[in-house]
Amino acid sequence: TARDGKLYFNPTGAISRQEVMTMIGRTQIRGFAEADLSVFEDGSQTASWALPYVKTLVGQQIVSGYSGKLWPKDPVTRAQVAAIITGLY
């Protein structure tokens, strides 16, 4: 969590979809195509630090969003994380 220009670790706090996609995206090799997020109503709400990772996971069709949105700032469920990780293999 960022606050007052500092990063804080909160192991019991909620984690957003863009944070999960960033962590998973950082484990991947580089070179995957990046998707155009403008096809999602809320694609522009993705934080700049998460953009390359979100674009790559969407480009690989590992993340597809739902109801025309990516929901980047919404909390993610364990089931959603499991689906993303399963999609990598």
MOPAC internal coordinates of N, CA, C and O (Angstrom, degrees):
PM7 1SCF
backbone

  N    0.0000 0     0.00 0     0.00 0    0    0    0
  C    1.4462 1     0.00 0     0.00 0    1    0    0
  C    1.5191 1   108.42 1     0.00 0    2    1    0
  O    1.2310 1   120.24 1   -44.65 1    3    2    1
  N    1.3029 1   117.15 1   135.35 1    3    2    1
  C    1.4622 1   121.56 1   177.35 1    5    3    2
  C    1.5266 1   109.09 1   -98.93 1    6    5    3
  O    1.2310 1   121.27 1   -47.22 1    7    6    5
  N    1.3320 1   115.18 1   132.78 1    7    6    5
  C    1.4534 1   120.47 1   178.51 1    9    7    6
  C    1.5198 1   107.58 1  -155.58 1   10    9    7
  O    1.2310 1   120.37 1   -46.53 1   11   10    9
  N    1.3161 1   116.90 1   133.47 1   11   10    9
  C    1.4614 1   121.91 1   179.21 1   13   11   10
  C    1.5181 1   112.43 1    56.79 1   14   13   11
  O    1.2310 1   120.48 1  -146.65 1   15   14   13
  N    1.3222 1   116.69 1    33.35 1   15   14   13
  C    1.4553 1   120.72 1   179.12 1   17   15   14
  C    1.5166 1   114.42 1    73.98 1   18   17   15
  O    1.2310 1   120.24 1  -169.10 1   19   18   17
  N    1.3386 1   117.15 1    10.90 1   19   18   17
  C    1.4617 1   121.48 1   179.55 1   21   19   18
  C    1.5205 1   109.28 1  -122.53 1   22   21   19
  O    1.2310 1   120.84 1   -24.67 1   23   22   21
  N    1.3142 1   116.00 1   155.33 1   23   22   21
  C    1.4553 1   121.16 1   176.05 1   25   23   22
  C    1.5170 1   109.21 1   -99.32 1   26   25   23
  O    1.2310 1   121.20 1   -44.02 1   27   26   25
  N    1.3227 1   115.32 1   135.98 1   27   26   25
  C    1.4580 1   121.40 1   179.01 1   29   27   26
  C    1.5176 1   109.26 1  -123.70 1   30   29   27
  O    1.2310 1   120.60 1   -39.45 1   31   30   29
  N    1.3070 1   116.47 1   140.55 1   31   30   29
  C    1.4588 1   121.93 1   177.22 1   33   31   30
  C    1.5177 1   108.58 1   -93.67 1   34   33   31
  O    1.2310 1   120.51 1   -56.09 1   35   34   33
  N    1.3097 1   116.63 1   123.91 1   35   34   33
  C    1.4605 1   121.63 1  -179.23 1   37   35   34
  C    1.5320 1   107.98 1  -128.01 1   38   37   35
  O    1.2310 1   119.89 1   -91.06 1   39   38   37
  N    1.3234 1   117.81 1    88.94 1   39   38   37
  C    1.4607 1   120.69 1  -173.69 1   41   39   38
  C    1.5232 1   114.58 1   -64.21 1   42   41   39
  O    1.2310 1   119.31 1   160.15 1   43   42   41
  N    1.3160 1   118.92 1   -19.85 1   43   42   41
  C    1.4623 1   120.59 1   179.64 1   45   43   42
  C    1.5220 1   112.37 1  -102.61 1   46   45   43
  O    1.2310 1   120.25 1  -179.13 1   47   46   45
  N    1.3161 1   117.13 1     0.87 1   47   46   45
  C    1.4604 1   121.27 1  -178.66 1   49   47   46
  C    1.5189 1   112.16 1   -79.29 1   50   49   47
  O    1.2310 1   121.32 1   -17.62 1   51   50   49
  N    1.3176 1   115.09 1   162.38 1   51   50   49
  C    1.4638 1   121.10 1   176.22 1   53   51   50
  C    1.5315 1   109.17 1   -69.73 1   54   53   51
  O    1.2310 1   120.66 1   -24.57 1   55   54   53
  N    1.3127 1   116.34 1   155.43 1   55   54   53
  C    1.4570 1   122.03 1   177.41 1   57   55   54
  C    1.5253 1   107.78 1  -124.62 1   58   57   55
  O    1.2310 1   120.89 1   -40.02 1   59   58   57
  N    1.3062 1   115.90 1   139.98 1   59   58   57
  C    1.4661 1   119.85 1  -176.75 1   61   59   58
  C    1.5230 1   110.59 1   -87.61 1   62   61   59
  O    1.2310 1   121.82 1   -16.73 1   63   62   61
  N    1.3244 1   114.12 1   163.27 1   63   62   61
  C    1.4668 1   120.08 1   178.78 1   65   63   62
  C    1.5317 1   110.61 1   -61.32 1   66   65   63
  O    1.2310 1   119.98 1   140.03 1   67   66   65
  N    1.3452 1   117.64 1   -39.97 1   67   66   65
  C    1.4649 1   119.39 1  -179.41 1   69   67   66
  C    1.5287 1   111.36 1   -68.63 1   70   69   67
  O    1.2310 1   119.92 1   147.94 1   71   70   69
  N    1.3269 1   117.76 1   -32.06 1   71   70   69
  C    1.4666 1   120.20 1   176.74 1   73   71   70
  C    1.5228 1   110.83 1   -67.16 1   74   73   71
  O    1.2310 1   120.19 1   138.26 1   75   74   73
  N    1.3226 1   117.25 1   -41.74 1   75   74   73
  C    1.4648 1   120.99 1   177.54 1   77   75   74
  C    1.5219 1   110.29 1   -64.24 1   78   77   75
  O    1.2310 1   120.54 1   134.69 1   79   78   77
  N    1.3341 1   116.58 1   -45.31 1   79   78   77
  C    1.4689 1   119.39 1  -179.56 1   81   79   78
  C    1.5217 1   110.90 1   -63.45 1   82   81   79
  O    1.2310 1   120.03 1   146.18 1   83   82   81
  N    1.3172 1   117.55 1   -33.82 1   83   82   81
  C    1.4616 1   120.84 1   177.59 1   85   83   82
  C    1.5186 1   110.82 1   -67.53 1   86   85   83
  O    1.2310 1   120.20 1   133.62 1   87   86   85
  N    1.3192 1   117.21 1   -46.38 1   87   86   85
  C    1.4687 1   119.93 1   179.37 1   89   87   86
  C    1.5251 1   111.44 1   -61.50 1   90   89   87
  O    1.2310 1   120.65 1   134.33 1   91   90   89
  N    1.3210 1   116.36 1   -45.67 1   91   90   89
  C    1.4673 1   119.66 1  -179.77 1   93   91   90
  C    1.5236 1   110.35 1   -68.74 1   94   93   91
  O    1.2310 1   120.61 1   138.33 1   95   94   93
  N    1.3174 1   116.44 1   -41.67 1   95   94   93
  C    1.4666 1   120.14 1   179.47 1   97   95   94
  C    1.5146 1   113.16 1   -61.31 1   98   97   95
  O    1.2310 1   120.13 1   146.58 1   99   98   97
  N    1.3112 1   117.36 1   -33.42 1   99   98   97
  C    1.4668 1   120.86 1   179.27 1  101   99   98
  C    1.5210 1   112.78 1   -69.16 1  102  101   99
  O    1.2310 1   119.94 1   163.07 1  103  102  101
  N    1.3238 1   117.72 1   -16.93 1  103  102  101
  C    1.4647 1   120.34 1   178.96 1  105  103  102
  C    1.5215 1   112.18 1   -86.23 1  106  105  103
  O    1.2310 1   120.40 1   169.43 1  107  106  105
  N    1.3309 1   116.84 1   -10.57 1  107  106  105
  C    1.4557 1   120.74 1  -176.25 1  109  107  106
  C    1.5245 1   112.43 1   -87.98 1  110  109  107
  O    1.2310 1   121.85 1   -24.01 1  111  110  109
  N    1.3210 1   114.06 1   155.99 1  111  110  109
  C    1.4618 1   118.49 1   171.96 1  113  111  110
  C    1.5190 1   108.06 1   -69.05 1  114  113  111
  O    1.2310 1   119.96 1   -20.81 1  115  114  113
  N    1.2943 1   117.67 1   159.19 1  115  114  113
  C    1.4637 1   122.70 1  -179.37 1  117  115  114
  C    1.5259 1   110.02 1   -84.92 1  118  117  115
  O    1.2310 1   120.99 1   -16.33 1  119  118  117
  N    1.3227 1   115.72 1   163.67 1  119  118  117
  C    1.4531 1   120.40 1   172.22 1  121  119  118
  C    1.5183 1   115.49 1   111.52 1  122  121  119
  O    1.2310 1   119.76 1   177.89 1  123  122  121
  N    1.3293 1   118.06 1    -2.11 1  123  122  121
  C    1.4543 1   119.68 1   176.97 1  125  123  122
  C    1.5183 1   109.67 1   -75.22 1  126  125  123
  O    1.2310 1   120.82 1   -29.38 1  127  126  125
  N    1.3217 1   116.03 1   150.62 1  127  126  125
  C    1.4660 1   121.07 1   177.81 1  129  127  126
  C    1.5243 1   109.66 1   -65.98 1  130  129  127
  O    1.2310 1   120.90 1   -33.70 1  131  130  129
  N    1.3184 1   115.88 1   146.30 1  131  130  129
  C    1.4572 1   121.56 1   177.81 1  133  131  130
  C    1.5258 1   109.31 1  -103.41 1  134  133  131
  O    1.2310 1   120.95 1   -49.38 1  135  134  133
  N    1.3100 1   115.80 1   130.62 1  135  134  133
  C    1.4685 1   121.47 1  -179.45 1  137  135  134
  C    1.5176 1   111.39 1   -78.85 1  138  137  135
  O    1.2310 1   121.38 1   -21.03 1  139  138  137
  N    1.3150 1   114.97 1   158.97 1  139  138  137
  C    1.4598 1   122.83 1   174.09 1  141  139  138
  C    1.5268 1   107.61 1   -85.71 1  142  141  139
  O    1.2310 1   120.04 1   -66.28 1  143  142  141
  N    1.3190 1   117.54 1   113.72 1  143  142  141
  C    1.4569 1   121.25 1  -176.62 1  145  143  142
  C    1.5182 1   113.40 1   -80.49 1  146  145  143
  O    1.2310 1   119.99 1   175.85 1  147  146  145
  N    1.3289 1   117.62 1    -4.15 1  147  146  145
  C    1.4657 1   119.65 1  -179.02 1  149  147  146
  C    1.5300 1   111.90 1   -69.07 1  150  149  147
  O    1.2310 1   119.92 1   168.45 1  151  150  149
  N    1.3249 1   117.75 1   -11.55 1  151  150  149
  C    1.4646 1   120.33 1   176.73 1  153  151  150
  C    1.5322 1   111.46 1   -73.37 1  154  153  151
  O    1.2310 1   120.50 1   167.18 1  155  154  153
  N    1.3232 1   116.65 1   -12.82 1  155  154  153
  C    1.4542 1   121.69 1   177.27 1  157  155  154
  C    1.5297 1   108.69 1  -101.42 1  158  157  155
  O    1.2310 1   120.55 1   -41.25 1  159  158  157
  N    1.3154 1   116.56 1   138.75 1  159  158  157
  C    1.4698 1   120.91 1   179.97 1  161  159  158
  C    1.5210 1   112.65 1   -54.71 1  162  161  159
  O    1.2310 1   120.79 1   144.84 1  163  162  161
  N    1.3200 1   116.09 1   -35.16 1  163  162  161
  C    1.4635 1   120.88 1  -175.29 1  165  163  162
  C    1.5250 1   113.18 1  -111.15 1  166  165  163
  O    1.2310 1   120.20 1  -163.00 1  167  166  165
  N    1.3182 1   117.23 1    17.00 1  167  166  165
  C    1.4605 1   120.58 1  -179.26 1  169  167  166
  C    1.5185 1   113.56 1   -57.33 1  170  169  167
  O    1.2310 1   120.68 1   147.15 1  171  170  169
  N    1.3301 1   116.31 1   -32.85 1  171  170  169
  C    1.4653 1   120.57 1  -179.42 1  173  171  170
  C    1.5316 1   112.26 1   -74.37 1  174  173  171
  O    1.2310 1   119.77 1   170.29 1  175  174  173
  N    1.3131 1   118.05 1    -9.71 1  175  174  173
  C    1.4628 1   121.50 1   178.62 1  177  175  174
  C    1.5285 1   112.53 1   -83.68 1  178  177  175
  O    1.2310 1   120.31 1   174.86 1  179  178  177
  N    1.3142 1   117.02 1    -5.14 1  179  178  177
  C    1.4584 1   121.11 1   178.28 1  181  179  178
  C    1.5171 1   109.29 1   -69.11 1  182  181  179
  O    1.2310 1   120.31 1   -49.33 1  183  182  181
  N    1.3184 1   117.01 1   130.67 1  183  182  181
  C    1.4662 1   121.80 1  -179.78 1  185  183  182
  C    1.5249 1   110.51 1   -62.96 1  186  185  183
  O    1.2310 1   120.43 1   -32.36 1  187  186  185
  N    1.3222 1   116.78 1   147.64 1  187  186  185
  C    1.4640 1   121.29 1  -177.71 1  189  187  186
  C    1.5225 1   112.19 1   -58.77 1  190  189  187
  O    1.2310 1   119.88 1   143.83 1  191  190  189
  N    1.3444 1   117.84 1   -36.17 1  191  190  189
  C    1.4608 1   120.94 1  -178.96 1  193  191  190
  C    1.5312 1   111.90 1   -69.23 1  194  193  191
  O    1.2310 1   120.03 1   159.40 1  195  194  193
  N    1.3421 1   117.55 1   -20.60 1  195  194  193
  C    1.4622 1   121.52 1  -179.05 1  197  195  194
  C    1.5276 1   112.77 1   -97.08 1  198  197  195
  O    1.2310 1   120.19 1   163.40 1  199  198  197
  N    1.3262 1   117.24 1   -16.60 1  199  198  197
  C    1.4681 1   121.27 1  -172.42 1  201  199  198
  C    1.5256 1   115.31 1   -50.58 1  202  201  199
  O    1.2310 1   118.64 1   128.03 1  203  202  201
  N    1.3284 1   120.20 1   -51.97 1  203  202  201
  C    1.4694 1   117.27 1  -176.31 1  205  203  202
  C    1.5209 1   112.98 1   -61.93 1  206  205  203
  O    1.2310 1   120.17 1   146.20 1  207  206  205
  N    1.3067 1   117.28 1   -33.80 1  207  206  205
  C    1.4632 1   121.01 1  -177.99 1  209  207  206
  C    1.5248 1   111.15 1   -76.58 1  210  209  207
  O    1.2310 1   120.40 1   138.28 1  211  210  209
  N    1.3044 1   116.85 1   -41.72 1  211  210  209
  C    1.4618 1   120.70 1   177.73 1  213  211  210
  C    1.5283 1   109.37 1   -64.36 1  214  213  211
  O    1.2310 1   120.26 1   133.73 1  215  214  213
  N    1.3256 1   117.10 1   -46.27 1  215  214  213
  C    1.4621 1   121.05 1   179.85 1  217  215  214
  C    1.5239 1   111.46 1   -59.65 1  218  217  215
  O    1.2310 1   120.44 1   139.79 1  219  218  217
  N    1.3263 1   116.76 1   -40.21 1  219  218  217
  C    1.4597 1   120.88 1  -179.27 1  221  219  218
  C    1.5287 1   111.58 1   -68.22 1  222  221  219
  O    1.2310 1   119.91 1   135.33 1  223  222  221
  N    1.3248 1   117.77 1   -44.67 1  223  222  221
  C    1.4648 1   119.82 1   179.94 1  225  223  222
  C    1.5250 1   111.76 1   -66.94 1  226  225  223
  O    1.2310 1   120.26 1   144.88 1  227  226  225
  N    1.3321 1   117.10 1   -35.12 1  227  226  225
  C    1.4647 1   120.19 1   175.43 1  229  227  226
  C    1.5236 1   109.09 1   -69.20 1  230  229  227
  O    1.2310 1   119.99 1   138.43 1  231  230  229
  N    1.3257 1   117.63 1   -41.57 1  231  230  229
  C    1.4578 1   121.97 1   178.77 1  233  231  230
  C    1.5170 1   113.10 1   -60.98 1  234  233  231
  O    1.2310 1   120.44 1   148.10 1  235  234  233
  N    1.3217 1   116.77 1   -31.90 1  235  234  233
  C    1.4664 1   121.85 1   177.77 1  237  235  234
  C    1.5303 1   111.77 1   -84.47 1  238  237  235
  O    1.2310 1   120.38 1   177.11 1  239  238  237
  N    1.3147 1   116.88 1    -2.89 1  239  238  237
  C    1.4596 1   124.83 1  -177.51 1  241  239  238
  C    1.5335 1   112.09 1    62.96 1  242  241  239
  O    1.2310 1   121.09 1  -151.49 1  243  242  241
  N    1.3212 1   115.53 1    28.51 1  243  242  241
  C    1.4570 1   121.01 1   174.36 1  245  243  242
  C    1.5230 1   108.67 1   -83.01 1  246  245  243
  O    1.2310 1   120.80 1   145.11 1  247  246  245
  N    1.3246 1   116.08 1   -34.89 1  247  246  245
  C    1.4622 1   122.76 1   174.85 1  249  247  246
  C    1.5182 1   107.09 1  -118.41 1  250  249  247
  O    1.2310 1   120.97 1   -49.48 1  251  250  249
  N    1.3275 1   115.74 1   130.52 1  251  250  249
  C    1.4625 1   118.51 1  -178.67 1  253  251  250
  C    1.5163 1   113.12 1  -124.25 1  254  253  251
  O    1.2310 1   119.95 1   172.84 1  255  254  253
  N    1.3175 1   117.71 1    -7.16 1  255  254  253
  C    1.4513 1   119.81 1  -176.69 1  257  255  254
  C    1.5221 1   110.28 1    71.46 1  258  257  255
  O    1.2310 1   121.13 1     4.76 1  259  258  257
  N    1.3226 1   115.44 1  -175.24 1  259  258  257
  C    1.4600 1   120.57 1   175.77 1  261  259  258
  C    1.5172 1   108.96 1  -158.35 1  262  261  259
  O    1.2310 1   121.37 1   -28.06 1  263  262  261
  N    1.3027 1   114.99 1   151.94 1  263  262  261
  C    1.4646 1   122.72 1  -176.63 1  265  263  262
  C    1.5302 1   111.56 1    56.25 1  266  265  263
  O    1.2310 1   120.32 1  -145.64 1  267  266  265
  N    1.3213 1   117.00 1    34.36 1  267  266  265
  C    1.4631 1   121.54 1   178.19 1  269  267  266
  C    1.5084 1   114.98 1    73.47 1  270  269  267
  O    1.2310 1   120.57 1  -166.92 1  271  270  269
  N    1.3428 1   116.52 1    13.08 1  271  270  269
  C    1.4625 1   120.43 1  -178.90 1  273  271  270
  C    1.5263 1   111.13 1  -132.53 1  274  273  271
  O    1.2310 1   121.59 1   -22.37 1  275  274  273
  N    1.3342 1   114.56 1   157.63 1  275  274  273
  C    1.4696 1   121.52 1   174.20 1  277  275  274
  C    1.5204 1   112.26 1   -95.07 1  278  277  275
  O    1.2310 1   120.19 1   154.27 1  279  278  277
  N    1.3157 1   117.24 1   -25.73 1  279  278  277
  C    1.4566 1   122.89 1  -178.79 1  281  279  278
  C    1.5322 1   110.97 1    56.97 1  282  281  279
  O    1.2310 1   118.93 1  -130.27 1  283  282  281
  N    1.3390 1   119.64 1    49.73 1  283  282  281
  C    1.4696 1   121.47 1  -172.04 1  285  283  282
  C    1.5274 1   114.89 1   -62.40 1  286  285  283
  O    1.2310 1   120.07 1   149.65 1  287  286  285
  N    1.3189 1   117.48 1   -30.35 1  287  286  285
  C    1.4657 1   119.35 1  -175.33 1  289  287  286
  C    1.5215 1   113.07 1   -98.07 1  290  289  287
  O    1.2310 1   120.75 1   177.73 1  291  290  289
  N    1.3316 1   116.17 1    -2.27 1  291  290  289
  C    1.4622 1   119.99 1  -179.72 1  293  291  290
  C    1.5286 1   110.41 1   -77.58 1  294  293  291
  O    1.2310 1   120.60 1   -27.62 1  295  294  293
  N    1.3270 1   116.45 1   152.38 1  295  294  293
  C    1.4645 1   119.12 1   176.08 1  297  295  294
  C    1.5243 1   110.05 1   -64.74 1  298  297  295
  O    1.2310 1   120.98 1   -29.69 1  299  298  297
  N    1.2841 1   115.74 1   150.31 1  299  298  297
  C    1.4630 1   122.05 1  -178.22 1  301  299  298
  C    1.5280 1   108.84 1  -107.30 1  302  301  299
  O    1.2310 1   120.80 1   -33.11 1  303  302  301
  N    1.3153 1   116.08 1   146.89 1  303  302  301
  C    1.4617 1   120.38 1   177.86 1  305  303  302
  C    1.5267 1   109.92 1   -93.45 1  306  305  303
  O    1.2310 1   120.93 1   -16.92 1  307  306  305
  N    1.3008 1   115.83 1   163.08 1  307  306  305
  C    1.4742 1   120.19 1   176.34 1  309  307  306
  C    1.5241 1   110.07 1   -60.32 1  310  309  307
  O    1.2310 1   120.63 1   141.29 1  311  310  309
  N    1.3245 1   116.39 1   -38.71 1  311  310  309
  C    1.4636 1   120.23 1   179.60 1  313  311  310
  C    1.5265 1   111.19 1   -62.25 1  314  313  311
  O    1.2310 1   120.16 1   140.04 1  315  314  313
  N    1.3311 1   117.30 1   -39.96 1  315  314  313
  C    1.4668 1   120.48 1   178.95 1  317  315  314
  C    1.5275 1   110.96 1   -66.80 1  318  317  315
  O    1.2310 1   120.25 1   139.96 1  319  318  317
  N    1.3172 1   117.13 1   -40.04 1  319  318  317
  C    1.4664 1   120.28 1   176.88 1  321  319  318
  C    1.5233 1   110.02 1   -63.23 1  322  321  319
  O    1.2310 1   120.44 1   136.35 1  323  322  321
  N    1.3247 1   116.76 1   -43.65 1  323  322  321
  C    1.4618 1   120.81 1   178.96 1  325  323  322
  C    1.5324 1   110.89 1   -60.87 1  326  325  323
  O    1.2310 1   120.46 1   140.19 1  327  326  325
  N    1.3322 1   116.73 1   -39.81 1  327  326  325
  C    1.4717 1   120.07 1   178.84 1  329  327  326
  C    1.5193 1   111.19 1   -65.35 1  330  329  327
  O    1.2310 1   119.94 1   140.49 1  331  330  329
  N    1.3169 1   117.73 1   -39.51 1  331  330  329
  C    1.4730 1   120.85 1   178.26 1  333  331  330
  C    1.5267 1   109.78 1   -64.38 1  334  333  331
  O    1.2310 1   120.15 1   132.21 1  335  334  333
  N    1.3217 1   117.32 1   -47.79 1  335  334  333
  C    1.4628 1   121.03 1  -178.60 1  337  335  334
  C    1.5267 1   110.70 1   -63.72 1  338  337  335
  O    1.2310 1   120.24 1   138.28 1  339  338  337
  N    1.3208 1   117.14 1   -41.72 1  339  338  337
  C    1.4723 1   120.93 1   178.64 1  341  339  338
  C    1.5156 1   110.47 1   -62.53 1  342  341  339
  O    1.2310 1   120.08 1   143.35 1  343  342  341
  N    1.3200 1   117.45 1   -36.65 1  343  342  341
  C    1.4531 1   121.34 1  -179.91 1  345  343  342
  C    1.5162 1   114.23 1   -66.14 1  346  345  343
  O    1.2310 1   120.34 1   163.08 1  347  346  345
  N    1.3290 1   116.96 1   -16.92 1  347  346  345
  C    1.4630 1   120.49 1   179.77 1  349  347  346
  C    1.5180 1   112.20 1   -73.07 1  350  349  347
  O    1.2310 1   120.39 1   159.88 1  351  350  349
  N    1.3272 1   116.85 1   -20.12 1  351  350  349
  C    1.4738 1   120.18 1  -173.97 1  353  351  350
  C    1.5085 1   112.61 1  -112.11 1  354  353  351
  O    1.2310 1   120.10 1   180.00 1  355  354  353

